[in-house]
Amino acid sequence: MVETIKVGDLAQALDLEVVSGDEQALSREIITGDVSRPGLELTGYFNYYSHDRLQLFGSKEITFSRRMMPEERLIIMRRLCAEDTPAFIISRGLEVPEEMLTTCTENQLPILRSKITTSRLSGQISSYLDARLAVRENVHGVLVDVYGLGVLLQGDSGIGKSETALELIKRGHRLIADDRVDIYKQDELTLMGEPPQILEHLIEIRGIGIIDVMHLFGASAVRGQMQIQLAVYLESWEKDKKYDRLGSSDETVELNNVSIPQVKIPVKTGRNLSIIIEVAAMNFRAKTMGYDATKSFEDRLTRLIEENSDL
């Protein structure tokens, strides 16, 4: 779990210009993904000032501040510079008020600037911070990108998850994480997965050891993160167990309080798991687009029964 982010990391990630602030200022920590636009504060109303947030100034804030007397603007800017304020950010490439530069220099507070619009910049900042500051859990499994679908392979240790992932990679799909997947919620319904930094691009194959997928197969064989849309559970084949043959069961698995559709695939000698998983991914996508082969079969069966009953 990442509890804080340095202002300098934000500036680098979003390509923000550092107008003011040395290395120490850029080391200030951001603890929340919320962004504040201090409109009311510029009028002198500080009762509910969110001083621990990034302070974003757009055209409205800058234009309003220019109407103020220099002495008044200096007082307001000093009140905006709280001890835990991470940084001031200016959008649209606007000119930074002299009083802001003065007070930020006094308080070792950085000023960043971007040329894009305020609403777009606010969205980019929130999206980046929400992802970086989100609470993370880790699950045992392998996450692969199959036809643009995030598929999480799970099952008992030694069942063949990594070997199946390797076969999928050879067939043109991409690895996100092997053995351990760090998951976090992008929003209430969207679950993202990424590899721990120490395992990035690596996969373990028993008998061979650790291999670097990016080095062996190229940059197109790996991906940094992916939304988890389908979970595939690999289980050992049992002779007397009854398995779903129609695909009518709607099983799910709960991960980080998000329900993910799950299919269970029995593992048996002679079954090509990589092809089965490819088909499972394509079938899942067809269902999300409105086509359900199981329902189509059941409709045909119902019609056939009705036709025979009329004879």
N, C-alpha and C positions, 0 to 999 in steps of 0.2 A: 504494500500500500504506500503510495506517495502522499505524504501529508502536506507538503508545501512545494512551491515551484519558485525558483529565482526569477526576478524580473528580466535578467539577462537572457535566460533560456526562452522566455516568452518573446523577447525582441528578436532573437535569432530564428525561432520557429516561424514567426509571422512576418519576418523581414521588415521590422520596424526601425525607423531611423532613431538613433540616440542623439537627441538634441542637447541634453544636459545630463551629467551624471558620470562619476568615475566608477572604477571597479567595485568599490565598496557600496556605492549607491545601487549598482546593478545586482548586487547580492541580496538586496532586500527580498523578503519572502512574501509570496502570495498564498493566502490560506483559504480563499473562497473563489468559486467560479463566477460569482455575481459581479456585475459591473455597475457602477454608479455614474449617473449624469447629474452633476451638482447644479441643477437649475435653481431650486428654491434656496440653496445655500448661498448663491450669488446675491440674493436679495437680503441676506442676513439671517435667514431662518435655519438654525442649526440644531433644532430640537431632536430631529431624527436623522442626523447626518451619519451615513454609513462610512465611517472613516477608515475601516479596515479593507475597503474594496478599492479596486482600480478606479481612478476618476477620469472619465472620458469626456472630453470637450469637443463638441461639434460646432457647426455654424451658429446655432442659437446661443450657446454659452459664450463663445468668443465675441459675437456681435453684442450681446448684452453687456459683457464686461467692458467693452470699449466705450460704452455710454457712461461709465462710472468715472468719477474723479480719480486721479492717480493715487491719492492718499487713501481713498475708500477701497480701491482695487487692491492695494497693498495689504490693508487690514483683512480683507476677505481671503486673500490668498494665504496669508499667514494662518488664518483659522482653518483653512482647508488642509494645511500641512500637519496632520496629526502624526504622532510617533509611530503608529502602525500602518499608515497609509503607504501602499506599495509603490505607486507611481502615478504620474499624470500622463494621459495619452491624448494627443491632438489628432483629429481626423482631417481629411481633405487637404492635407499639406498646408494648413492655415498658419499664419504667423503667430508665434508664441508671445504673449504679453510680457513686457519687460519685468513687471512686478512678479509674474510667475517664475521667471528665471531667477530673480533675486531670492525669493523665499525658498524655492527648491534647492538652490545652492546653499543657503543658510542651514537647511534641514537635511542635507545629504539625500535628497529625494530626486529620483531620475525623471526626466521628461522624454517621452517617446512620441514619434510622429509617423503618420501613415498618409498616403495620398488617396486612399479609397474613402467611400462615403461612410458616414457615422453608423448607419444601421448595419451595413455589411461588416464593418470593422467590429462592431459590438457582437454580431453573430459569430464571427471567426474567433474572437477572444473567448467567448462563453463556450463554444464548442471545444476549443483546445483545452481550456482549463477544466471543463467538466470531465473530459476523457482522462486527463492527467491526474486529477485529484479524486477520481472515483475510487470507492472502496473495492479492493480486488480480493477475490478468492481463487484458490487453485484447485483444479480437478485433475485426476489421473486420466490420461487419454491422449489421443493424437488429433489435431485439428488440421484438416486439409480443405483446399478450395477445389471443389469438383464442379466444373461447368458454371463457375461463378456463384456456387452455393457453398456456404460454410458448413462442412460436415464434421461432426465430432465423433471419432471412433472410440468406443469404450469397451471394456471387457476385462476378464481376469488376466493377471500378469502371465505372459507367455502364450496368450491365445493367438498372437500374430498381428497385432495392431500396426506395429512399425513396419513389418514386412509388407503388409497390405498397402500402407501409405507409400512405401518405396515403389511398389508396382504401379500405383496411381501416378506417382511422379514421373515414372518412365513413360506412362501413357499420356503425358502432357499436362497433368494437373499440378497444383502447387501446394507446398508444405507451409503451414503457418507455425505449428508447434508440435513437438514430439515429447512423449512421456508425461510432461506436466504443462497444463494450459492455464494461464492466468486469465480469469474472466472478470468482467465488470459490466455494470448496466449503463448503457448510453442514455436510455430513458426507461420508462416503466415497462416497455414491451420489447426493447431491443437489447440483446445480450452480445457483447463483443468478447473475442478471445485473442490473446497474443502470447508469444513465448516469453519465459523469463529471460533476462538479458544473457545469462550464462549459457543458455541452451539455444540461442537464436541461430537458425539455419542448420542446426545439428540434428542428427537422427542416429539412434543406437540400433544396430542389427546384431543379434546374438551370433557369435562365431566370427564376426568381422570386427566389431567394435564401433567406435564413433566415426561417422562420416559427415563431411561438410557438404550438404546438398547444393549450396550455391556454388562451391568450388567445382564440384563434379558435373552438375547439370546446368549451371548458368543462372543468371539473375532472374530469368523468367520462371524458374522452378520454385521460387520462394515468395512469400508475402509477409509483411510485417504484422498485420492484424486482419481480422475478418469477423463479420457478424455470424454468430452460430444460429443456423436456421433448422438444422436437422441433426439428431443424435442417432447413431447406429451402434447398437449393442451386439458385440460378437460373443456368442456363447457356444460351449461344446455341444456337439450333437448327442442326443440321447435317444436310443432306439425306440423306447416306449412312450416318449413324450409327444404330445400332439402340438403341431405347429400351425400358425395361421397360414392358410393356403389361398385365401381370397383377398387378404389385405383389408379386411373390414374392421379390424380393431384399431381404435384411435388412441394409442398409448402415448403418454408424455412423460418427460422426466423434469423434475424441478431443479433448476440451477440458479443460485443467487436470487431466489424468489421469482424466477421467470420460468414459465412452462414451455418446454421445447418438445416438438413432436419427435417420437422415438420409434424406430423399427428394430426388431430383434432378428438377427441373422444367425442361424445355426452353422457352426464351422465343422466341416467334414472333409476328409481327403477326397480330392477330385473336384471340389467346388472352387470356381474362380471368383474369389471374393472381390477383387478389384472391379470386375465387370458387373457383379451383382450390386456393388455400391454405386457404380455409375448409373445403373438402371434405377436404383432406389432414388437417387438424386433427381433423375429426369422425371420419374413418376411423381415424386413430391412436387416438383415444379409444375407438372401438368395439372395436379390437383389444385394448386394455388391459382392456376389460370382458369379453373372451372371444369376441367375434364377429369372424371373419376372412372377408371376402367372397371373397378369393382361394381360401381353403381350401374354402369352400362351392361355388364354381365347379368346382374340381378334383374334389370329391366327386360333383357332378352329372355331370361328364364321365366319371368312372370308371364310374358306374352305367350311363350311356348306352352306353359301350363294351361293358360286360358284357352288357347286354340285347341289343345287336346281334350279339354273338358267339354268343348262344344260338339265333339264328334259323337 
